[in-house]
Amino acid sequence: MAADAPTAQGAPEPLFQRLCLIGVGLIGSSIARVARARGDIARTLVVTARSQATLDRVRELGLADVVEEDAAKAVEGADGVIFCIPVGAYAEVMARIAPHLAPGAIVSDVGSTKGSVVRDLTPLLPKGVHLVPAHPMAGTEHSGPDAGFAELFEGRYTMLTPLAGSDPQAVQKIAELWRRCGSMVETLDPVTHDKIVAIVSHLPHLIAFTICSTADDLAEETKEQVLKFAAGGFRDFTRIAASDPTMWRDVFLNNREALLEMLGRFVEDAHALGRAVRWGQADYIEDRINRGRKIRRGLIERHQA
């Protein structure tokens, strides 16, 4: 790509002249940290956020060249714009910034649902502006500008879901951005993406929230013992359940169909295993445990464990 051409000093030309991050939580602040550390992602990095406290903290941390309160002003002149906010807010923000997007600009995102991104952003996309949805499969339970770290994306997959007829150069530019962040890049269609993340990410979160809610509903004296003697499995669920509530509310609502499909399959399988426990079907129980071990080995072999 032309963006990779060496400069006179031998350093690669930045991918974007002016890259704007809308939102600066865990993912946004991690992108900002990578961009600041490398120097070849954005010549000028702009950050905008809804909260004044967040903007003040971004300034304190030195995460951006420009910190702008007004999202419409922040995107002016930007050749790259990345939505790093909960997916439920995309349409409202896009309506506000669309008249200010520069011709030829590339709009992308980091949301965990992709069908809703296409649904909400495509009708508002100005002519000559390119949309390349993306989803980095990386995260922790922490949020806010202090939560990010430059190594978050290293060795993790980022899935791109370009639209039919997407500009190939725009797609390659977003792919290269994620490669420079340390990601391995794959391309999928939005429907397939949403089904995959429903089982590998969204359903586990739903289960974790539910288990912790069940524990919280126990009688007070029993709940205290649960917390006192919590084993590793329960502690893992509490880590997942500590995730940002606004983000996950929006994920569940915007991937409703795929999540409910996977939840239905899970409920059927859980009932079957429960019946096996009730009736002492040892072979069935052992088979299910072995299948879990097989999945774990597959993750280890792919260096995703």
KOLMIDO-418668 format. One record per residue (C-alpha): residue in three letters; x, z, y. Coordinates in Angstrom, 3 decimals. Each point is the difference from the previous one (the first is absolute). Example, Ala and Ser with C-alpha at 12.3 -4.5 7.8 and 13.67 -1.06 7.14 Angstrom:
KOLMIDO-418668
@resn:ala; u:12.300; w:7.800; v:-4.500
@resn:ser; u:1.370; w:-0.660; v:3.440
END
This chain:
KOLMIDO-418668
@resn:met; u:0.000; w:0.000; v:0.000
@resn:ala; u:1.049; w:-0.625; v:3.546
@resn:ala; u:-0.451; w:3.708; v:0.733
@resn:asp; u:2.894; w:0.761; v:-2.320
@resn:ala; u:2.496; w:-2.206; v:1.866
@resn:pro; u:3.173; w:1.913; v:0.933
@resn:thr; u:0.581; w:0.897; v:3.620
@resn:ala; u:3.272; w:-0.594; v:1.787
@resn:gln; u:1.150; w:3.443; v:-1.127
@resn:gly; u:-0.761; w:-0.830; v:-3.639
@resn:ala; u:-2.957; w:2.404; v:-0.272
@resn:pro; u:-3.334; w:-1.383; v:-1.210
@resn:glu; u:-2.524; w:-0.887; v:2.678
@resn:pro; u:-2.858; w:2.574; v:0.031
@resn:leu; u:-3.079; w:-1.177; v:-1.852
@resn:phe; u:-2.215; w:0.849; v:2.957
@resn:gln; u:0.744; w:-0.043; v:3.673
@resn:arg; u:-2.729; w:2.559; v:0.714
@resn:leu; u:-1.555; w:1.862; v:-2.939
@resn:cys; u:-2.963; w:2.281; v:0.699
@resn:leu; u:-1.008; w:2.786; v:-2.381
@resn:ile; u:-3.586; w:1.150; v:0.470
@resn:gly; u:0.048; w:3.532; v:-1.344
@resn:val; u:3.041; w:2.036; v:-0.950
@resn:gly; u:-0.791; w:2.240; v:-2.948
@resn:leu; u:2.062; w:0.149; v:-3.178
@resn:ile; u:0.167; w:-3.775; v:-0.501
@resn:gly; u:0.246; w:-1.008; v:3.649
@resn:ser; u:2.701; w:2.536; v:0.793
@resn:ser; u:1.937; w:-1.054; v:-3.112
@resn:ile; u:-0.090; w:-3.650; v:1.106
@resn:ala; u:1.164; w:1.110; v:3.434
@resn:arg; u:2.901; w:1.961; v:-1.477
@resn:val; u:1.120; w:-2.967; v:-2.119
@resn:ala; u:-0.258; w:-2.322; v:2.997
@resn:arg; u:2.040; w:2.343; v:2.184
@resn:ala; u:2.632; w:0.507; v:-2.684
@resn:arg; u:0.457; w:-3.676; v:-0.912
@resn:gly; u:-0.377; w:-1.745; v:3.350
@resn:asp; u:-0.968; w:-3.307; v:-1.621
@resn:ile; u:-3.749; w:0.525; v:-0.264
@resn:ala; u:-1.030; w:0.131; v:3.654
@resn:arg; u:1.829; w:-0.593; v:3.243
@resn:thr; u:-2.618; w:2.160; v:1.745
@resn:leu; u:-2.096; w:2.493; v:-1.953
@resn:val; u:-3.304; w:1.083; v:1.546
@resn:val; u:-2.141; w:2.863; v:-1.283
@resn:thr; u:-3.542; w:0.856; v:0.998
@resn:ala; u:-2.251; w:2.767; v:-1.314
@resn:arg; u:-3.306; w:1.604; v:0.872
@resn:ser; u:1.293; w:3.554; v:0.468
@resn:gln; u:2.041; w:0.941; v:3.040
@resn:ala; u:1.719; w:2.706; v:-2.045
@resn:thr; u:1.109; w:-2.657; v:-2.496
@resn:leu; u:1.332; w:-2.233; v:2.771
@resn:asp; u:1.905; w:2.919; v:1.501
@resn:arg; u:1.524; w:0.785; v:-3.387
@resn:val; u:1.027; w:-3.648; v:-0.513
@resn:arg; u:1.859; w:0.176; v:3.316
@resn:glu; u:1.687; w:3.255; v:-1.028
@resn:leu; u:1.104; w:-1.517; v:-3.305
@resn:gly; u:1.204; w:-3.227; v:1.642
@resn:leu; u:-1.922; w:-2.147; v:-2.475
@resn:ala; u:-0.760; w:-2.894; v:2.361
@resn:asp; u:1.315; w:-1.932; v:2.984
@resn:val; u:-3.451; w:0.029; v:1.609
@resn:val; u:-2.732; w:2.606; v:-0.500
@resn:glu; u:-3.336; w:-1.251; v:1.305
@resn:glu; u:-3.290; w:1.874; v:0.188
@resn:asp; u:-2.153; w:-3.117; v:0.403
@resn:ala; u:-0.083; w:-2.089; v:-3.204
@resn:ala; u:-1.073; w:-3.133; v:1.889
@resn:lys; u:3.015; w:0.274; v:2.278
@resn:ala; u:2.292; w:0.860; v:-2.917
@resn:val; u:-0.654; w:-3.301; v:-1.806
@resn:glu; u:0.511; w:-2.206; v:3.055
@resn:gly; u:2.927; w:-2.334; v:-0.635
@resn:ala; u:0.501; w:1.295; v:-3.562
@resn:asp; u:0.825; w:-2.576; v:-2.670
@resn:gly; u:-0.714; w:2.591; v:-2.713
@resn:val; u:-2.754; w:2.636; v:-0.191
@resn:ile; u:-0.421; w:2.398; v:-2.942
@resn:phe; u:-3.086; w:2.181; v:-0.462
@resn:cys; u:1.161; w:3.421; v:-1.268
@resn:ile; u:-3.328; w:1.807; v:0.460
@resn:pro; u:-2.842; w:0.894; v:-2.411
@resn:val; u:-1.728; w:-3.184; v:-1.191
@resn:gly; u:-3.355; w:1.175; v:1.343
@resn:ala; u:1.320; w:-0.349; v:3.559
@resn:tyr; u:1.277; w:-3.581; v:-0.337
@resn:ala; u:-3.047; w:-1.858; v:1.340
@resn:glu; u:-0.340; w:2.165; v:3.099
@resn:val; u:3.698; w:-0.269; v:0.874
@resn:met; u:0.125; w:-3.737; v:-0.722
@resn:ala; u:-2.939; w:-0.636; v:2.306
@resn:arg; u:1.903; w:1.800; v:2.746
@resn:ile; u:3.339; w:-1.753; v:-0.433
@resn:ala; u:-1.092; w:-3.513; v:-1.053
@resn:pro; u:-0.238; w:-1.433; v:3.553
@resn:his; u:3.547; w:1.208; v:0.680
@resn:leu; u:1.742; w:-1.403; v:-3.078
@resn:ala; u:2.562; w:-2.710; v:0.721
@resn:pro; u:-0.434; w:-3.459; v:-1.555
@resn:gly; u:2.106; w:-0.221; v:-3.149
@resn:ala; u:0.083; w:3.769; v:-0.489
@resn:ile; u:-0.097; w:1.351; v:-3.547
@resn:val; u:-2.431; w:2.846; v:-0.728
@resn:ser; u:0.605; w:2.061; v:-3.132
@resn:asp; u:-0.848; w:3.474; v:-1.251
@resn:val; u:0.894; w:2.699; v:-2.528
@resn:gly; u:-3.485; w:0.904; v:-1.219
@resn:ser; u:-0.782; w:0.970; v:-3.583
@resn:thr; u:-3.007; w:-2.355; v:-0.162
@resn:lys; u:0.244; w:-3.719; v:0.606
@resn:gly; u:-3.491; w:-1.436; v:-0.430
@resn:ser; u:-1.206; w:2.119; v:2.912
@resn:val; u:2.951; w:-1.116; v:2.132
@resn:val; u:-0.908; w:-3.650; v:-0.514
@resn:arg; u:-3.664; w:0.832; v:0.657
@resn:asp; u:0.630; w:1.978; v:3.193
@resn:leu; u:2.857; w:-1.916; v:1.633
@resn:thr; u:-0.584; w:-3.660; v:-0.826
@resn:pro; u:-3.132; w:-0.451; v:2.165
@resn:leu; u:1.806; w:1.531; v:2.994
@resn:leu; u:3.287; w:-1.895; v:-0.415
@resn:pro; u:0.739; w:-2.241; v:3.011
@resn:lys; u:0.858; w:-3.616; v:-0.656
@resn:gly; u:3.744; w:-0.465; v:-0.495
@resn:val; u:0.563; w:3.615; v:-1.121
@resn:his; u:1.026; w:0.468; v:-3.647
@resn:leu; u:-1.286; w:2.744; v:-2.303
@resn:val; u:2.178; w:1.123; v:-2.931
@resn:pro; u:-1.431; w:3.174; v:-1.600
@resn:ala; u:2.511; w:2.232; v:-1.788
@resn:his; u:0.069; w:3.267; v:-1.915
@resn:pro; u:3.204; w:1.975; v:-0.615
@resn:met; u:-0.469; w:1.986; v:-3.210
@resn:ala; u:1.836; w:3.033; v:1.304
@resn:gly; u:-1.011; w:3.293; v:1.491
@resn:thr; u:-0.053; w:3.768; v:-0.083
@resn:glu; u:-2.717; w:2.552; v:0.706
@resn:his; u:1.388; w:0.544; v:3.517
@resn:ser; u:-1.167; w:-1.696; v:3.189
@resn:gly; u:0.950; w:-0.333; v:3.651
@resn:pro; u:3.113; w:-1.344; v:1.763
@resn:asp; u:2.224; w:2.751; v:-1.404
@resn:ala; u:-0.934; w:-0.892; v:-3.587
@resn:gly; u:1.744; w:-3.389; v:-0.146
@resn:phe; u:3.455; w:-0.759; v:-1.351
@resn:ala; u:1.969; w:-3.224; v:-0.158
@resn:glu; u:0.392; w:0.060; v:-3.804
@resn:leu; u:-3.732; w:0.186; v:-0.741
@resn:phe; u:-0.345; w:-3.643; v:-1.044
@resn:glu; u:3.235; w:-0.410; v:-1.940
@resn:gly; u:-0.611; w:-1.262; v:-3.525
@resn:arg; u:-3.779; w:0.010; v:0.526
@resn:tyr; u:-2.349; w:-2.964; v:-0.122
@resn:thr; u:-1.730; w:-1.456; v:3.024
@resn:met; u:-2.931; w:-2.251; v:-0.825
@resn:leu; u:-0.907; w:-2.870; v:2.309
@resn:thr; u:-3.487; w:-1.523; v:-0.128
@resn:pro; u:0.215; w:-3.101; v:2.226
@resn:leu; u:-3.159; w:-1.975; v:0.647
@resn:ala; u:-0.666; w:-3.502; v:-1.234
@resn:gly; u:1.697; w:-2.277; v:2.509
@resn:ser; u:2.247; w:2.746; v:1.394
@resn:asp; u:2.999; w:-1.272; v:1.917
@resn:pro; u:2.906; w:0.038; v:-2.514
@resn:gln; u:2.555; w:0.968; v:2.646
@resn:ala; u:-2.129; w:2.977; v:1.069
@resn:val; u:-0.298; w:1.134; v:-3.632
@resn:gln; u:3.746; w:-0.333; v:-0.537
@resn:lys; u:0.703; w:1.934; v:3.181
@resn:ile; u:-2.098; w:2.957; v:-1.105
@resn:ala; u:1.543; w:-0.184; v:-3.473
@resn:glu; u:3.467; w:0.107; v:1.548
@resn:leu; u:-0.965; w:2.979; v:2.162
@resn:trp; u:-0.871; w:1.957; v:-3.134
@resn:arg; u:3.127; w:-1.135; v:-1.819
@resn:arg; u:2.065; w:1.316; v:2.917
@resn:cys; u:-1.918; w:3.276; v:-0.342
@resn:gly; u:1.219; w:0.162; v:-3.616
@resn:ser; u:-3.168; w:-1.166; v:-1.769
@resn:met; u:-0.522; w:-2.376; v:-2.876
@resn:val; u:-2.676; w:-2.496; v:1.112
@resn:glu; u:-2.842; w:-1.398; v:-2.108
@resn:thr; u:-2.903; w:-2.253; v:0.993
@resn:leu; u:-3.556; w:0.518; v:-1.256
@resn:asp; u:-3.505; w:-0.988; v:0.988
@resn:pro; u:-2.020; w:2.776; v:1.723
@resn:val; u:-2.489; w:0.485; v:-2.859
@resn:thr; u:2.732; w:0.471; v:-2.623
@resn:his; u:1.905; w:2.313; v:2.340
@resn:asp; u:-3.026; w:2.223; v:0.547
@resn:lys; u:-0.698; w:0.311; v:-3.732
@resn:ile; u:3.610; w:0.912; v:-0.745
@resn:val; u:0.249; w:2.679; v:2.678
@resn:ala; u:-3.399; w:1.391; v:-1.010
@resn:ile; u:1.457; w:1.081; v:-3.360
@resn:val; u:3.616; w:0.780; v:0.950
@resn:ser; u:-0.645; w:1.742; v:3.320
@resn:his; u:-3.587; w:0.484; v:1.134
@resn:leu; u:-1.461; w:1.432; v:-3.222
@resn:pro; u:2.883; w:2.502; v:-0.456
@resn:his; u:-0.601; w:1.225; v:3.536
@resn:leu; u:-3.749; w:0.289; v:-0.605
@resn:ile; u:0.672; w:2.017; v:-3.164
@resn:ala; u:2.502; w:2.249; v:1.792
@resn:phe; u:-2.416; w:0.716; v:2.858
@resn:thr; u:-2.721; w:0.783; v:-2.549
@resn:ile; u:2.127; w:2.339; v:-2.138
@resn:cys; u:1.113; w:1.935; v:3.063
@resn:ser; u:-3.593; w:0.187; v:1.258
@resn:thr; u:-1.079; w:1.344; v:-3.407
@resn:ala; u:2.725; w:2.646; v:0.157
@resn:asp; u:-1.074; w:0.915; v:3.529
@resn:asp; u:-3.588; w:0.529; v:-1.202
@resn:leu; u:1.029; w:2.589; v:-2.594
@resn:ala; u:-0.829; w:3.651; v:0.541
@resn:glu; u:2.527; w:1.555; v:2.354
@resn:glu; u:1.703; w:2.197; v:-2.588
@resn:thr; u:0.395; w:-2.930; v:-2.433
@resn:lys; u:1.235; w:-2.351; v:2.731
@resn:glu; u:2.721; w:2.468; v:0.933
@resn:gln; u:1.265; w:-0.009; v:-3.594
@resn:val; u:-0.085; w:-3.819; v:-0.073
@resn:leu; u:2.262; w:-0.124; v:3.043
@resn:lys; u:2.258; w:2.749; v:-1.335
@resn:phe; u:0.567; w:-1.616; v:-3.385
@resn:ala; u:-0.256; w:-3.689; v:0.953
@resn:ala; u:1.923; w:-2.163; v:-2.471
@resn:gly; u:1.898; w:-3.190; v:0.807
@resn:gly; u:-2.933; w:-2.308; v:-0.668
@resn:phe; u:-2.291; w:1.857; v:2.390
@resn:arg; u:2.747; w:0.204; v:2.620
@resn:asp; u:0.387; w:-3.791; v:-0.190
@resn:phe; u:-3.722; w:-0.384; v:0.649
@resn:thr; u:0.212; w:2.308; v:3.030
@resn:arg; u:2.836; w:-2.090; v:1.432
@resn:ile; u:-2.128; w:-3.138; v:-0.206
@resn:ala; u:-3.048; w:1.861; v:1.323
@resn:ala; u:1.961; w:1.034; v:3.108
@resn:ser; u:-0.080; w:-3.624; v:1.224
@resn:asp; u:-1.486; w:-1.023; v:3.344
@resn:pro; u:-3.826; w:0.362; v:-0.189
@resn:thr; u:-0.864; w:-2.690; v:2.557
@resn:met; u:2.181; w:-2.608; v:-1.657
@resn:trp; u:-1.371; w:0.714; v:-3.475
@resn:arg; u:-3.622; w:0.173; v:1.146
@resn:asp; u:0.447; w:-3.513; v:1.412
@resn:val; u:1.790; w:-1.227; v:-3.134
@resn:phe; u:-2.817; w:1.187; v:-2.280
@resn:leu; u:-2.716; w:-1.517; v:2.175
@resn:asn; u:1.812; w:-3.302; v:0.487
@resn:asn; u:0.888; w:-0.513; v:-3.669
@resn:arg; u:-3.366; w:1.250; v:-1.209
@resn:glu; u:-0.772; w:-2.617; v:-2.663
@resn:ala; u:3.391; w:-0.013; v:-1.733
@resn:leu; u:0.288; w:3.790; v:0.153
@resn:leu; u:-3.469; w:0.547; v:-1.471
@resn:glu; u:0.765; w:-2.491; v:-2.783
@resn:met; u:3.167; w:1.875; v:-0.960
@resn:leu; u:-1.733; w:3.363; v:0.370
@resn:gly; u:-2.724; w:-1.164; v:-2.396
@resn:arg; u:2.604; w:-1.024; v:-2.576
@resn:phe; u:1.803; w:3.309; v:0.423
@resn:val; u:-3.203; w:2.044; v:-0.414
@resn:glu; u:-0.817; w:-1.843; v:-3.248
@resn:asp; u:3.508; w:0.615; v:-1.336
@resn:ala; u:-0.082; w:3.657; v:1.087
@resn:his; u:-3.320; w:0.528; v:-1.801
@resn:ala; u:1.433; w:-1.643; v:-3.135
@resn:leu; u:3.039; w:2.279; v:0.055
@resn:gly; u:-2.250; w:2.990; v:0.639
@resn:arg; u:-2.075; w:-0.880; v:-3.056
@resn:ala; u:3.194; w:-0.285; v:-2.046
@resn:val; u:1.009; w:3.510; v:1.101
@resn:arg; u:-3.501; w:1.324; v:-0.775
@resn:trp; u:-0.058; w:-1.493; v:-3.502
@resn:gly; u:3.648; w:0.590; v:-0.840
@resn:gln; u:0.965; w:-3.685; v:-0.215
@resn:ala; u:3.740; w:0.606; v:-0.035
@resn:asp; u:1.009; w:-3.640; v:-0.574
@resn:tyr; u:-1.974; w:-1.186; v:3.025
@resn:ile; u:1.497; w:2.711; v:2.205
@resn:glu; u:3.521; w:-0.797; v:-1.156
@resn:asp; u:-0.549; w:-3.722; v:0.620
@resn:arg; u:-1.021; w:0.665; v:3.614
@resn:ile; u:3.036; w:2.210; v:0.560
@resn:asn; u:2.312; w:-2.637; v:-1.442
@resn:arg; u:-1.525; w:-2.662; v:2.255
@resn:gly; u:0.784; w:2.213; v:2.981
@resn:arg; u:3.593; w:0.359; v:-1.176
@resn:lys; u:0.203; w:-3.797; v:-0.349
@resn:ile; u:-1.084; w:-0.489; v:3.618
@resn:arg; u:2.609; w:2.527; v:1.123
@resn:arg; u:2.758; w:-1.816; v:-1.916
@resn:gly; u:-1.076; w:-3.261; v:1.613
@resn:leu; u:0.421; w:1.517; v:3.457
@resn:ile; u:3.429; w:1.360; v:-0.862
@resn:glu; u:1.125; w:-3.381; v:-1.342
@resn:arg; u:-1.098; w:-1.634; v:3.270
@resn:his; u:1.777; w:2.661; v:2.098
@resn:gln; u:-3.317; w:1.027; v:1.584
@resn:ala; u:-0.121; w:3.554; v:-1.360
END
